[in-house]
Amino acid sequence: MPIPQIPELLLILMIILIIFGAGKLPEIGNALGKGLSEFRRAQTNEEAEKDDQAKA
């Protein structure tokens, strides 16, 4: 999948701004940040468990 260029990203951001409005953007960003954080934490825990099993 090719990486989007700047004009395409700007268009996507404008559409998101129109759909959700400026007031909802901080809430959406916060929710995305928490989701990514939890995903990374789960990946780290999963890798640690695999390492522990491999050592045993």
N, C-alpha and C positions, 0 to 999 in steps of 0.2 A: 504494500500500500504506500503510495507516494506521500511525502510530507507536504502539507498544505503551505502555500505561499502566503505572504503578508496580506495581499488584497482579499484572498479567500478567508483568512482568519478574521479580518476586519468585518467582512460581510456576515460571518457567523456570529460574531460578537454583537453586531448591530441588531440582528434578528433576535438574539437572546434578550437584549435590552428592551426591545419592543414587546416581546412576549411577556417577560416577567416584570419589567419595570425596574427603575433604579432602586427602589426600596427593598426589593426582594433579593437583589444580588449579594449583599453581605451574608444573608442567611444561607443562600445556595452555596456560596464559597465556603462558609463555615462547615456546612454539612459534607461537602466534597472533601474538605481537609480532614475531617474526622474519619470519614470512610477510608481515605487513603492511609491514614495513620493506623487504623485498625487492620487493614489489609497487610501492611508491612509488618505489624506486630505478629499477625498470624503466620506469615511466611517465615519470619525469624524463628518462631516457636516450632514450626513444622521442620525446618532445617535442623534445629538443635536436637529434636527428637530423633531424626534420621541418623545424625551423627552419633548420638548415644546408643542407638540400636546397632550401628555398624561396629562400634567399639566393644560392645558386649559379646 
